[in-house]
Amino acid sequence: MPESVFAASVLAASVPPVPTPRRTLRLGVCGPVGTGKSSLIMLLCARLSAELEIGVVTNDIYTDEDARMIRAAGVLDASRIVAVETGACPHTAIRDDVTANLIAVEDLEAAGAAAGTPLDLVLVESGGDNLTATFSPALVDTQIFLIDVAGGGDVARKGGPGIERADLLVVNKTDLAPYVGVDEVRMKSDAIAARDGGPVVALSRTDESSVDELLTWVRGQVASHVAGALVPSDPGPMAPHSHSHDGTGLHVH
């Protein structure tokens, strides 16, 4: 073997392989403004970060306020929380051109792999102001949609894409029901009916049993993903995929 070829082969053998990012479970969190999306993400991070490696991507138009709030809560290492500023309707960034979010998610996965702590779960929070925003299946594998009792007891009954098709519907802030004149039990039953029996969690952070129900569902999604058995309720026209990182025209923090 020529000396130059031998030297090159020795050098190649001495260079450690570049870690391949592990394909994490990508969980979307969506719902109207004020329903508690950021609070739910902080709850999940606080309660699951001891057993799962978690990353977070937030979406908004011209601000990274949600990301800063989650970082300030101290529920996750700040480097694991990134913000996407869409410069336009944030729903487009989760439904149509999902490139900026995919880059943010894949960068988090790559950083985890490089640090020797590959991620198990990435939470993608949508900006939202209505009941129609749902995630593209090209971006997330499974999704939670939030409504809250302060929005009115009839919200679940009226339905909509998020309420009907999300993998899990959360009726949030149930501890406020007596103060806003809402029948919490009826609102949950209306939600179940609107979803044809699909899973619904009536959640209050002051009710540990409801928190456990939420955590059990998330753990189950992670386990199903690892086993290759996860089947989204809203599969859509496309399957999750990866892409090249050219970064053209994107504003990712």
Protein Blocks (a to p, Z undefined) as FASTA:
>chain_A
ZZklmmmmmmmmmpccddddddddddddeddehilpmmmmmmmmmmmmmmpccddddddf
kbcklmmmmmmnopacfklpccddehpafklmmmmmmmlmmmmmmmmmmmmmmnopacfb
dcdddddfbfkbccdfklbmbdcddddfknopklmmngpjklmmmmbdcdehklmmmmno
pafklmmmmmmmmnnopacddddfklmklmmmmmmmmmmmmmmmmnopaccfblojbdcd
ddddehpoiacZZ
